[in-house]
Amino acid sequence: MSEHRTSHDVSALFDGEGRLTAIPRKAARREQLLSHLARTLFEPGRAYTEREVNEALRGVHDDCPALRRYLVTSGHMTRTRDGSAYHRACAA
């Protein structure tokens, strides 16, 4: 019998080396991924530069600009108006 995966389990999106195989196209699945990335890659209360955000995201997928945009537009991360700092949102 195969292991049952809940809809909240994002492990199926990653290969054996912890790399994201693809950014999900379905909004609900992408939202699950973004929540996971925000919780696991970024500490609450800490400011990150764009370079630091990119480095963290590049560790899981090469398209870090897309993931960064998705994190901000979904509300998992906030960005200062001038783009100098990013923060994990409280509810992430």
Residue pairs with C-beta under 8 A, 6 or more apart in sequence:
5 11
5 12
7 28
7 32
8 32
10 32
10 33
10 36
13 20
13 21
13 22
13 24
13 29
13 33
14 20
14 21
14 60
15 21
18 59
18 60
19 60
19 61
20 33
20 60
20 61
23 30
23 33
23 61
23 63
23 66
23 67
23 70
24 30
24 32
24 33
30 70
31 74
34 67
34 70
34 71
34 74
34 76
35 76
35 92
37 57
37 60
37 67
37 71
37 76
38 71
38 76
38 77
38 88
38 89
38 92
39 92
41 56
41 57
41 59
41 60
42 48
42 53
42 56
42 77
42 86
42 88
42 92
43 88
44 88
44 90
44 92
45 87
45 88
46 87
46 88
47 85
47 86
47 87
48 56
48 85
48 86
48 87
49 84
49 85
49 86
50 68
50 83
50 84
50 86
52 86
53 64
53 68
53 71
53 77
53 86
54 64
54 65
54 68
57 64
57 67
57 68
58 64
60 67
61 67
68 77
68 86
71 77
72 78
72 79
72 86
75 89
75 91
76 88
76 89
76 92
77 86
77 87
77 88
77 89
77 92
78 86
78 87
78 89
79 85
79 86
80 86
